[in-house]
Amino acid sequence: MNNNFLTREEILQKIPVSTETLAAWVKDKLIKPAGFADDHAPLFSNGTLGRLEHILKLKDLGYETEEIQKIIKKIGLPKSGEKNAGGEGPAQFLTVGNLAEKAGVSPRTIKHWEDKGIIEPDMRSEGGFRLYSKIYIYFCKLIQDLQLFGYTLEEIKVISNYFRDFLALRDRPDDFPPAATETKLDAMIAAIQTLNEKMKLFKEGIERWDDLAKKKKKEILNLKSKNRKKGERVAKA
């Protein structure tokens, strides 16, 4: 599920404060980023706008930063959704380019997978800026593994849907009738069985080629040695 967020630049376009003022308010903990991009740029939830508006009103009334901090401590300000889903504070997110670099693919590949519905960005700004959690590095590696196993992108899309269905069934079991849940779970088990069979064939193929490569390497080295000796004899003749 995509969570909308605002970049620092988008915040500054909506709220009449300077870059320095925004940075100072973050430093003074009047506001907190919802997370950070891989270049350490702060990201803010949409709720931060309301919080900033209240801070501006207090500033207009003559309150200093220390006084506003006391107000926040005593009665608080409107919630801005600054915690991540796990409630552990600001999270670290990756841009498309950084995710591609860490996953060993091109940014175009990431975009293609997204267009196919295989992956979805965790966060998306109003301007279309997309960010991914670090778990997507691992997920991209899994996609590449499935491609090695002979899966098409359409088949991988089905498997990615199974992942999403599993999380929904696990986290919100009451949202689905028992019959529908049973059908989805049976489909997941069948997909796992198919994957196991393909992995078995893949492992057997690796063993064959590993054995063949070792044998042929020895034979090639032996021929190379004989050829070298032959060349030495020719040179002496």
Secondary structure in CASP SS format (residue, H / E / C, confidence):
PFRMAT SS
TARGET T0000
AUTHOR 0000-0000-0000
METHOD secondary structure of the structure
MODEL  1
M C 1.00
N C 1.00
N E 1.00
N E 1.00
F E 1.00
L E 1.00
T E 1.00
R H 1.00
E H 1.00
E H 1.00
I H 1.00
L H 1.00
Q H 1.00
K H 1.00
I C 1.00
P C 1.00
V C 1.00
S C 1.00
T H 1.00
E H 1.00
T H 1.00
L H 1.00
A H 1.00
A H 1.00
W H 1.00
V H 1.00
K H 1.00
D C 1.00
K C 1.00
L C 1.00
I C 1.00
K C 1.00
P C 1.00
A C 1.00
G E 1.00
F E 1.00
A C 1.00
D C 1.00
D C 1.00
H C 1.00
A C 1.00
P E 1.00
L E 1.00
F E 1.00
S E 1.00
N C 1.00
G C 1.00
T H 1.00
L H 1.00
G H 1.00
R H 1.00
L H 1.00
E H 1.00
H H 1.00
I H 1.00
L H 1.00
K H 1.00
L H 1.00
K H 1.00
D H 1.00
L C 1.00
G C 1.00
Y C 1.00
E C 1.00
T H 1.00
E H 1.00
E H 1.00
I H 1.00
Q H 1.00
K H 1.00
I H 1.00
I H 1.00
K H 1.00
K H 1.00
I C 1.00
G C 1.00
L C 1.00
P C 1.00
K C 1.00
S C 1.00
G C 1.00
E C 1.00
K C 1.00
N C 1.00
A C 1.00
G C 1.00
G C 1.00
E C 1.00
G C 1.00
P C 1.00
A E 1.00
Q E 1.00
F E 1.00
L E 1.00
T E 1.00
V H 1.00
G H 1.00
N H 1.00
L H 1.00
A H 1.00
E H 1.00
K H 1.00
A H 1.00
G C 1.00
V C 1.00
S C 1.00
P H 1.00
R H 1.00
T H 1.00
I H 1.00
K H 1.00
H H 1.00
W H 1.00
E H 1.00
D H 1.00
K C 1.00
G C 1.00
I C 1.00
I C 1.00
E C 1.00
P C 1.00
D C 1.00
M E 1.00
R E 1.00
S E 1.00
E C 1.00
G C 1.00
G C 1.00
F C 1.00
R E 1.00
L E 1.00
Y E 1.00
S E 1.00
K C 1.00
I H 1.00
Y H 1.00
I H 1.00
Y H 1.00
F H 1.00
C H 1.00
K H 1.00
L H 1.00
I H 1.00
Q H 1.00
D H 1.00
L H 1.00
Q H 1.00
L H 1.00
F C 1.00
G C 1.00
Y C 1.00
T C 1.00
L H 1.00
E H 1.00
E H 1.00
I H 1.00
K H 1.00
V H 1.00
I H 1.00
S H 1.00
N H 1.00
Y H 1.00
F H 1.00
R H 1.00
D H 1.00
F H 1.00
L H 1.00
A H 1.00
L H 1.00
R H 1.00
D H 1.00
R C 1.00
P H 1.00
D H 1.00
D H 1.00
F C 1.00
P C 1.00
P H 1.00
A H 1.00
A H 1.00
T H 1.00
E H 1.00
T H 1.00
K H 1.00
L H 1.00
D H 1.00
A H 1.00
M H 1.00
I H 1.00
A H 1.00
A H 1.00
I H 1.00
Q H 1.00
T H 1.00
L H 1.00
N H 1.00
E H 1.00
K H 1.00
M H 1.00
K H 1.00
L H 1.00
F H 1.00
K H 1.00
E H 1.00
G H 1.00
I H 1.00
E H 1.00
R H 1.00
W H 1.00
D H 1.00
D H 1.00
L H 1.00
A H 1.00
K H 1.00
K H 1.00
K H 1.00
K H 1.00
K H 1.00
E H 1.00
I H 1.00
L H 1.00
N H 1.00
L H 1.00
K H 1.00
S H 1.00
K H 1.00
N H 1.00
R H 1.00
K H 1.00
K H 1.00
G H 1.00
E H 1.00
R H 1.00
V H 1.00
A H 1.00
K H 1.00
A C 1.00
END
